[in-house]
């Protein structure tokens, strides 16, 4: 290349070099200005996503009239993941939980958080369907509350996950203003993160939106089912 340039006068070579440099600088400036004026194509960071409530909400309803034919399915829910039941207790009631003794629960709204990351019979949809049935064998702590005549599941919130985020979501919900622990150790027999309980009490105020918001801070896609 240098041999080729040597065939031209030196003054002409420097002039051409200066012109080429100026063109390159102008092109660089135009490219930079264009990029600055364009909206960013990068996805928002996890922090920005949480701050902007950047999540998709899928809403459906479920009729809980047992014995009625043609009940809607729970297809709106993920096959596996984490969930929270929003339960309304119509009046003060006493429930007996194995290893916890009898406890009186006050009237109002409760949130119970669980998980189901299996398939088939142990999938999240099957787990929730079991929770919604009144007639069942009492196996878990939550069964003793859900089989109470005064207890009604009003809604449930869930998110897809192949790993168990139950405790992380549970702590986020218990950080909602007004949350208290009604029974120590409830639903936390096999908890590995020292949760005091997986059941929280919120008084007479419906916590539907607050629970959805808590999920939205931890997941991009949230499924919501209203039980009617």
C-alpha positions in Angstrom: 0.0 0.0 0.0 2.8 2.4 0.9 4.5 1.7 -2.4 1.3 2.6 -4.2 1.0 5.9 -2.3 4.6 6.7 -3.1 3.7 7.1 -6.7 1.8 10.3 -5.9 3.2 13.7 -4.8 3.6 14.0 -1.0 1.4 17.1 -0.8 -1.4 15.3 -2.6 -1.2 12.4 -0.3 -1.5 14.5 2.9 -4.4 16.4 1.4 -6.2 13.1 0.6 -5.5 11.8 4.1 -6.9 14.9 5.8 -10.0 14.8 3.7 -10.5 11.1 4.5 -10.1 11.8 8.3 -12.6 14.6 8.2 -15.1 12.3 6.4 -14.7 9.6 9.0 -15.1 12.0 11.9 -18.3 13.4 10.3 -19.7 9.9 9.7 -18.9 9.0 13.3 -20.7 12.2 14.6 -23.8 11.5 12.5 -23.9 7.8 13.7 -23.6 8.9 17.3 -26.3 11.6 17.0 -28.6 9.1 15.4 -28.1 6.6 18.2 -28.7 9.2 20.8 -32.0 10.2 19.2 -33.3 6.6 19.0 -35.2 4.8 21.8 -33.1 2.3 23.7 -33.7 -1.3 22.4 -32.4 -2.8 25.6 -34.8 -4.6 27.9 -35.4 -2.9 31.2 -33.3 -4.1 34.1 -34.9 -6.2 36.8 -34.9 -3.1 39.1 -36.6 -0.9 36.5 -39.1 -3.6 35.8 -40.0 -3.8 39.5 -40.2 0.0 39.8 -42.5 0.3 36.7 -44.7 -2.7 37.6 -43.7 -4.2 34.2 -45.6 -7.4 34.4 -48.5 -9.1 32.5 -51.6 -9.9 34.4 -53.9 -12.7 33.2 -57.3 -12.6 34.8 -60.0 -15.2 34.8 -62.9 -16.4 37.0 -63.7 -19.8 38.5 -67.1 -21.0 39.7 -66.7 -23.0 42.9 -70.2 -24.5 43.0 -69.3 -28.2 43.6 -71.4 -30.7 41.7 -72.3 -28.2 38.9 -71.5 -29.6 35.5 -69.3 -27.6 33.1 -67.1 -25.9 35.6 -64.5 -23.7 34.1 -61.0 -25.2 34.2 -58.0 -23.5 35.8 -56.1 -23.2 32.5 -55.3 -19.6 33.3 -52.9 -20.9 36.0 -49.4 -22.1 35.2 -48.8 -25.8 35.2 -46.1 -25.4 37.9 -44.9 -22.5 40.1 -46.0 -20.6 43.2 -49.4 -19.5 44.3 -51.2 -17.5 47.0 -54.7 -18.1 48.1 -56.7 -15.1 49.3 -59.2 -16.4 51.9 -62.1 -14.6 53.6 -63.3 -15.9 57.0 -66.9 -14.7 57.5 -66.8 -14.9 61.3 -64.4 -15.8 64.1 -63.7 -19.5 64.0 -61.7 -22.1 65.8 -59.6 -24.5 63.8 -57.5 -27.4 65.1 -54.2 -27.9 63.5 -52.1 -31.0 64.3 -49.0 -30.1 66.4 -50.4 -26.6 66.7 -53.4 -27.2 68.9 -56.7 -25.3 68.5 -56.5 -21.7 67.5 -59.1 -19.0 67.1 -59.0 -17.0 63.9 -60.5 -13.6 63.5 -62.9 -12.5 60.9 -61.3 -11.0 57.8 -58.8 -11.7 55.0 -56.0 -14.2 55.0 -53.2 -15.0 52.5 -51.7 -18.5 52.3 -48.7 -19.0 50.1 -47.6 -22.4 48.7 -45.9 -24.0 45.7 -46.3 -26.9 43.3 -43.5 -27.5 40.8 -44.4 -31.1 39.8 -46.4 -32.4 36.9 -49.7 -34.2 36.5 -51.4 -35.0 39.8 -48.9 -32.8 41.7 -49.0 -29.8 39.3 -50.1 -26.4 40.5 -53.5 -26.6 38.8 -54.3 -29.9 40.6 -53.0 -28.5 43.9 -55.2 -25.5 43.6 -58.2 -27.5 42.5 -57.8 -29.6 45.6 -57.7 -26.5 47.8 -61.0 -25.3 46.3 -62.8 -28.5 47.2 -64.5 -28.5 50.6 -64.7 -32.2 50.9 -61.2 -33.8 51.2 -58.9 -35.6 53.5 -57.1 -33.1 55.8 -53.5 -33.5 55.0 -51.9 -30.1 55.2 -52.3 -27.3 57.7 -54.3 -25.2 55.2 -56.8 -28.1 54.8 -58.0 -27.4 58.3 -58.8 -23.8 57.4 -60.2 -24.4 54.0 -62.7 -27.0 55.2 -64.1 -24.6 57.7 -67.7 -23.6 56.7 -67.0 -19.9 57.3 -63.8 -19.9 55.1 -64.0 -19.0 51.4 -61.3 -18.6 48.8 -62.1 -15.3 47.0 -59.1 -15.2 44.7 -55.7 -16.8 43.9 -52.6 -15.4 42.4 -49.8 -17.5 40.8 -46.6 -17.2 38.8 -44.7 -19.7 36.7 -41.5 -21.1 38.2 -39.5 -24.3 37.9 -37.9 -23.7 41.3 -39.6 -23.1 44.6 -39.8 -19.4 45.4 -42.5 -19.9 48.0 -40.6 -18.4 50.9 -39.5 -15.4 48.9 -43.0 -14.6 47.9 -44.4 -15.4 51.3 -42.0 -12.8 52.9 -43.0 -10.2 50.3 -46.6 -10.6 51.1 -46.0 -10.5 54.9 -44.2 -7.2 54.3 -47.5 -5.7 53.1 -48.7 -3.1 55.5 -51.0 -4.4 58.2 -49.9 -8.1 57.9 -49.8 -10.1 61.1 -49.1 -13.8 61.9 -52.2 -15.6 63.2 -50.6 -19.0 63.9 -46.8 -19.6 64.2 -45.5 -22.4 62.0 -48.7 -22.6 60.0 -47.8 -24.2 56.6 -44.1 -23.9 57.4 -43.3 -27.4 58.7 -40.8 -28.0 55.9 -39.7 -24.4 55.5 -35.9 -24.0 54.8 -35.9 -20.2 55.2 -37.1 -19.8 58.8 -40.5 -18.4 57.9 -42.6 -17.8 61.0 -45.7 -18.9 59.1 -47.0 -19.2 55.5 -50.4 -17.7 56.6 -50.9 -14.0 57.1 -53.8 -12.0 58.4 -54.9 -8.6 57.1 -58.1 -7.7 58.9 -61.2 -6.5 57.0 -59.5 -4.9 54.1 -59.4 -7.0 50.8 -55.7 -7.5 49.9 -56.4 -8.6 46.3 -54.5 -5.8 44.6 -51.7 -5.7 47.2 -50.9 -9.4 46.7 -50.9 -8.9 42.9 -48.5 -6.0 43.3 -46.2 -8.1 45.5 -46.1 -10.8 42.8 -45.5 -8.2 40.1 -42.3 -7.2 41.9 -41.0 -10.7 41.6 -42.3 -12.1 38.3 -43.0 -10.8 34.8 -46.1 -12.8 34.3 -48.8 -13.1 37.0 -52.0 -15.2 36.7 -55.0 -14.1 38.7 -58.2 -16.1 39.3 -61.3 -14.7 40.9 -63.3 -17.4 42.6 -67.1 -16.7 42.5 
